[in-house]
Amino acid sequence: MAFKISDDCISCGACAAECPVNAISEGDGKFVIDADTCISCGACAGTCPVGAPSEE
């Protein structure tokens, strides 16, 4: 199951830098995860300072 970034995102980019498959990009007001690319490794959730990424 892919991860999704909640509205708690502060657009710091920490998650995108840690994603091993480059599934995270800057969206409109927050970062977004491409569900088709995401491998559900959890690297983004482990690095986010506000806990915005979570499994859908």
Backbone atoms as SQL, in Angstrom:
CREATE TABLE atoms (id INTEGER PRIMARY KEY, chain TEXT, resi INTEGER, resn TEXT, atom TEXT, x REAL, y REAL, z REAL);
INSERT INTO atoms VALUES
  (1, 'A', 1, 'MET', 'N', 0.844, -1.180, 0.000),
  (2, 'A', 1, 'MET', 'CA', 0.000, 0.000, 0.000),
  (3, 'A', 1, 'MET', 'C', 0.890, 1.244, 0.000),
  (4, 'A', 2, 'ALA', 'N', 0.617, 2.167, -0.866),
  (5, 'A', 2, 'ALA', 'CA', 1.424, 3.380, -1.010),
  (6, 'A', 2, 'ALA', 'C', 1.221, 4.342, 0.157),
  (7, 'A', 3, 'PHE', 'N', 2.219, 5.178, 0.359),
  (8, 'A', 3, 'PHE', 'CA', 2.112, 6.225, 1.369),
  (9, 'A', 3, 'PHE', 'C', 1.427, 7.441, 0.761),
  (10, 'A', 4, 'LYS', 'N', 0.853, 8.269, 1.608),
  (11, 'A', 4, 'LYS', 'CA', 0.196, 9.504, 1.190),
  (12, 'A', 4, 'LYS', 'C', 0.620, 10.596, 2.171),
  (13, 'A', 5, 'ILE', 'N', 0.735, 11.816, 1.687),
  (14, 'A', 5, 'ILE', 'CA', 1.145, 12.941, 2.532),
  (15, 'A', 5, 'ILE', 'C', -0.089, 13.760, 2.906),
  (16, 'A', 6, 'SER', 'N', -0.268, 13.961, 4.206),
  (17, 'A', 6, 'SER', 'CA', -1.437, 14.697, 4.706),
  (18, 'A', 6, 'SER', 'C', -1.252, 16.208, 4.553),
  (19, 'A', 7, 'ASP', 'N', -2.294, 16.927, 4.876),
  (20, 'A', 7, 'ASP', 'CA', -2.257, 18.392, 4.821),
  (21, 'A', 7, 'ASP', 'C', -1.365, 18.992, 5.904),
  (22, 'A', 8, 'ASP', 'N', -0.831, 18.149, 6.800),
  (23, 'A', 8, 'ASP', 'CA', 0.091, 18.628, 7.823),
  (24, 'A', 8, 'ASP', 'C', 1.456, 18.986, 7.233),
  (25, 'A', 9, 'CYS', 'N', 1.691, 18.614, 5.972),
  (26, 'A', 9, 'CYS', 'CA', 2.964, 18.856, 5.286),
  (27, 'A', 9, 'CYS', 'C', 3.357, 20.330, 5.343),
  (28, 'A', 10, 'ILE', 'N', 4.628, 20.578, 5.692),
  (29, 'A', 10, 'ILE', 'CA', 5.137, 21.954, 5.762),
  (30, 'A', 10, 'ILE', 'C', 6.063, 22.269, 4.585),
  (31, 'A', 11, 'SER', 'N', 6.071, 21.404, 3.580),
  (32, 'A', 11, 'SER', 'CA', 6.853, 21.589, 2.349),
  (33, 'A', 11, 'SER', 'C', 8.345, 21.801, 2.596),
  (34, 'A', 12, 'CYS', 'N', 8.904, 21.034, 3.527),
  (35, 'A', 12, 'CYS', 'CA', 10.328, 21.184, 3.825),
  (36, 'A', 12, 'CYS', 'C', 11.206, 20.388, 2.857),
  (37, 'A', 13, 'GLY', 'N', 10.629, 19.336, 2.243),
  (38, 'A', 13, 'GLY', 'CA', 11.372, 18.544, 1.279),
  (39, 'A', 13, 'GLY', 'C', 12.194, 17.413, 1.863),
  (40, 'A', 14, 'ALA', 'N', 12.170, 17.229, 3.174),
  (41, 'A', 14, 'ALA', 'CA', 12.950, 16.162, 3.801),
  (42, 'A', 14, 'ALA', 'C', 12.552, 14.794, 3.265),
  (43, 'A', 15, 'CYS', 'N', 11.273, 14.581, 3.048),
  (44, 'A', 15, 'CYS', 'CA', 10.789, 13.285, 2.569),
  (45, 'A', 15, 'CYS', 'C', 11.273, 12.996, 1.154),
  (46, 'A', 16, 'ALA', 'N', 11.229, 13.983, 0.301),
  (47, 'A', 16, 'ALA', 'CA', 11.649, 13.805, -1.091),
  (48, 'A', 16, 'ALA', 'C', 13.124, 13.432, -1.173),
  (49, 'A', 17, 'ALA', 'N', 13.933, 14.016, -0.319),
  (50, 'A', 17, 'ALA', 'CA', 15.358, 13.739, -0.314),
  (51, 'A', 17, 'ALA', 'C', 15.658, 12.305, 0.112),
  (52, 'A', 18, 'GLU', 'N', 14.791, 11.702, 0.916),
  (53, 'A', 18, 'GLU', 'CA', 15.018, 10.347, 1.426),
  (54, 'A', 18, 'GLU', 'C', 14.383, 9.250, 0.581),
  (55, 'A', 19, 'CYS', 'N', 13.494, 9.587, -0.339),
  (56, 'A', 19, 'CYS', 'CA', 12.786, 8.577, -1.124),
  (57, 'A', 19, 'CYS', 'C', 13.739, 7.866, -2.094),
  (58, 'A', 20, 'PRO', 'N', 13.902, 6.538, -1.946),
  (59, 'A', 20, 'PRO', 'CA', 14.855, 5.817, -2.797),
  (60, 'A', 20, 'PRO', 'C', 14.396, 5.635, -4.247),
  (61, 'A', 21, 'VAL', 'N', 13.103, 5.835, -4.513),
  (62, 'A', 21, 'VAL', 'CA', 12.590, 5.653, -5.878),
  (63, 'A', 21, 'VAL', 'C', 12.078, 6.957, -6.491),
  (64, 'A', 22, 'ASN', 'N', 12.372, 8.078, -5.844),
  (65, 'A', 22, 'ASN', 'CA', 11.968, 9.407, -6.328),
  (66, 'A', 22, 'ASN', 'C', 10.472, 9.504, -6.627),
  (67, 'A', 23, 'ALA', 'N', 9.653, 8.992, -5.711),
  (68, 'A', 23, 'ALA', 'CA', 8.205, 9.012, -5.883),
  (69, 'A', 23, 'ALA', 'C', 7.567, 10.286, -5.345),
  (70, 'A', 24, 'ILE', 'N', 8.365, 11.150, -4.718),
  (71, 'A', 24, 'ILE', 'CA', 7.823, 12.340, -4.054),
  (72, 'A', 24, 'ILE', 'C', 8.234, 13.595, -4.809),
  (73, 'A', 25, 'SER', 'N', 7.245, 14.454, -5.057),
  (74, 'A', 25, 'SER', 'CA', 7.513, 15.719, -5.739),
  (75, 'A', 25, 'SER', 'C', 6.708, 16.831, -5.074),
  (76, 'A', 26, 'GLU', 'N', 7.111, 18.057, -5.352),
  (77, 'A', 26, 'GLU', 'CA', 6.421, 19.200, -4.772),
  (78, 'A', 26, 'GLU', 'C', 5.127, 19.443, -5.526),
  (79, 'A', 27, 'GLY', 'N', 4.029, 19.451, -4.789),
  (80, 'A', 27, 'GLY', 'CA', 2.722, 19.686, -5.379),
  (81, 'A', 27, 'GLY', 'C', 2.239, 21.092, -5.069),
  (82, 'A', 28, 'ASP', 'N', 0.971, 21.281, -5.116),
  (83, 'A', 28, 'ASP', 'CA', 0.365, 22.589, -4.866),
  (84, 'A', 28, 'ASP', 'C', 0.184, 22.794, -3.363),
  (85, 'A', 29, 'GLY', 'N', 1.171, 23.417, -2.726),
  (86, 'A', 29, 'GLY', 'CA', 1.087, 23.719, -1.308),
  (87, 'A', 29, 'GLY', 'C', 1.623, 22.635, -0.392),
  (88, 'A', 30, 'LYS', 'N', 1.899, 21.456, -0.914),
  (89, 'A', 30, 'LYS', 'CA', 2.488, 20.383, -0.121),
  (90, 'A', 30, 'LYS', 'C', 3.148, 19.390, -1.075),
  (91, 'A', 31, 'PHE', 'N', 3.951, 18.496, -0.525),
  (92, 'A', 31, 'PHE', 'CA', 4.570, 17.458, -1.342),
  (93, 'A', 31, 'PHE', 'C', 3.557, 16.341, -1.572),
  (94, 'A', 32, 'VAL', 'N', 3.713, 15.633, -2.683),
  (95, 'A', 32, 'VAL', 'CA', 2.807, 14.541, -3.030),
  (96, 'A', 32, 'VAL', 'C', 3.622, 13.302, -3.394),
  (97, 'A', 33, 'ILE', 'N', 2.999, 12.134, -3.194),
  (98, 'A', 33, 'ILE', 'CA', 3.646, 10.857, -3.500),
  (99, 'A', 33, 'ILE', 'C', 2.909, 10.200, -4.663),
  (100, 'A', 34, 'ASP', 'N', 3.671, 9.790, -5.674),
  (101, 'A', 34, 'ASP', 'CA', 3.109, 9.051, -6.802),
  (102, 'A', 34, 'ASP', 'C', 2.885, 7.613, -6.343),
  (103, 'A', 35, 'ALA', 'N', 1.627, 7.223, -6.169),
  (104, 'A', 35, 'ALA', 'CA', 1.280, 5.906, -5.639),
  (105, 'A', 35, 'ALA', 'C', 1.784, 4.769, -6.521),
  (106, 'A', 36, 'ASP', 'N', 1.887, 5.003, -7.817),
  (107, 'A', 36, 'ASP', 'CA', 2.356, 3.953, -8.728),
  (108, 'A', 36, 'ASP', 'C', 3.856, 3.705, -8.604),
  (109, 'A', 37, 'THR', 'N', 4.596, 4.706, -8.124),
  (110, 'A', 37, 'THR', 'CA', 6.043, 4.591, -7.983),
  (111, 'A', 37, 'THR', 'C', 6.445, 4.179, -6.566),
  (112, 'A', 38, 'CYS', 'N', 5.657, 4.567, -5.581),
  (113, 'A', 38, 'CYS', 'CA', 5.945, 4.308, -4.168),
  (114, 'A', 38, 'CYS', 'C', 6.083, 2.805, -3.900),
  (115, 'A', 39, 'ILE', 'N', 7.144, 2.428, -3.160),
  (116, 'A', 39, 'ILE', 'CA', 7.368, 1.025, -2.807),
  (117, 'A', 39, 'ILE', 'C', 7.036, 0.752, -1.332),
  (118, 'A', 40, 'SER', 'N', 6.411, 1.696, -0.663),
  (119, 'A', 40, 'SER', 'CA', 5.962, 1.561, 0.733),
  (120, 'A', 40, 'SER', 'C', 7.087, 1.210, 1.699),
  (121, 'A', 41, 'CYS', 'N', 8.252, 1.812, 1.495),
  (122, 'A', 41, 'CYS', 'CA', 9.392, 1.508, 2.357),
  (123, 'A', 41, 'CYS', 'C', 9.350, 2.265, 3.689),
  (124, 'A', 42, 'GLY', 'N', 8.653, 3.405, 3.723),
  (125, 'A', 42, 'GLY', 'CA', 8.530, 4.183, 4.948),
  (126, 'A', 42, 'GLY', 'C', 9.656, 5.160, 5.210),
  (127, 'A', 43, 'ALA', 'N', 10.596, 5.300, 4.287),
  (128, 'A', 43, 'ALA', 'CA', 11.710, 6.231, 4.486),
  (129, 'A', 43, 'ALA', 'C', 11.206, 7.659, 4.667),
  (130, 'A', 44, 'CYS', 'N', 10.175, 8.020, 3.936),
  (131, 'A', 44, 'CYS', 'CA', 9.626, 9.379, 4.029),
  (132, 'A', 44, 'CYS', 'C', 9.030, 9.639, 5.408),
  (133, 'A', 45, 'ALA', 'N', 8.294, 8.668, 5.921),
  (134, 'A', 45, 'ALA', 'CA', 7.658, 8.827, 7.235),
  (135, 'A', 45, 'ALA', 'C', 8.698, 8.954, 8.339),
  (136, 'A', 46, 'GLY', 'N', 9.815, 8.246, 8.179),
  (137, 'A', 46, 'GLY', 'CA', 10.859, 8.280, 9.192),
  (138, 'A', 46, 'GLY', 'C', 11.623, 9.578, 9.257),
  (139, 'A', 47, 'THR', 'N', 11.592, 10.360, 8.205),
  (140, 'A', 47, 'THR', 'CA', 12.366, 11.600, 8.166),
  (141, 'A', 47, 'THR', 'C', 11.509, 12.857, 8.307),
  (142, 'A', 48, 'CYS', 'N', 10.206, 12.739, 8.180),
  (143, 'A', 48, 'CYS', 'CA', 9.318, 13.911, 8.231),
  (144, 'A', 48, 'CYS', 'C', 9.222, 14.486, 9.641),
  (145, 'A', 49, 'PRO', 'N', 9.504, 15.790, 9.806),
  (146, 'A', 49, 'PRO', 'CA', 9.456, 16.393, 11.138),
  (147, 'A', 49, 'PRO', 'C', 8.050, 16.574, 11.700),
  (148, 'A', 50, 'VAL', 'N', 7.023, 16.491, 10.854),
  (149, 'A', 50, 'VAL', 'CA', 5.648, 16.663, 11.343),
  (150, 'A', 50, 'VAL', 'C', 4.791, 15.414, 11.154),
  (151, 'A', 51, 'GLY', 'N', 5.383, 14.324, 10.674),
  (152, 'A', 51, 'GLY', 'CA', 4.652, 13.065, 10.529),
  (153, 'A', 51, 'GLY', 'C', 3.578, 13.075, 9.464),
  (154, 'A', 52, 'ALA', 'N', 3.782, 13.851, 8.401),
  (155, 'A', 52, 'ALA', 'CA', 2.756, 13.968, 7.354),
  (156, 'A', 52, 'ALA', 'C', 2.574, 12.707, 6.500),
  (157, 'A', 53, 'PRO', 'N', 3.633, 11.985, 6.136),
  (158, 'A', 53, 'PRO', 'CA', 3.429, 10.767, 5.334),
  (159, 'A', 53, 'PRO', 'C', 2.891, 9.605, 6.172),
  (160, 'A', 54, 'SER', 'N', 1.916, 8.897, 5.625),
  (161, 'A', 54, 'SER', 'CA', 1.399, 7.698, 6.296),
  (162, 'A', 54, 'SER', 'C', 0.875, 6.758, 5.239),
  (163, 'A', 55, 'GLU', 'N', 0.735, 5.482, 5.597),
  (164, 'A', 55, 'GLU', 'CA', 0.207, 4.502, 4.649),
  (165, 'A', 55, 'GLU', 'C', -1.272, 4.715, 4.461),
  (166, 'A', 56, 'GLU', 'N', -1.709, 4.608, 3.208),
  (167, 'A', 56, 'GLU', 'CA', -3.136, 4.793, 2.899),
  (168, 'A', 56, 'GLU', 'C', -3.936, 3.633, 3.409);
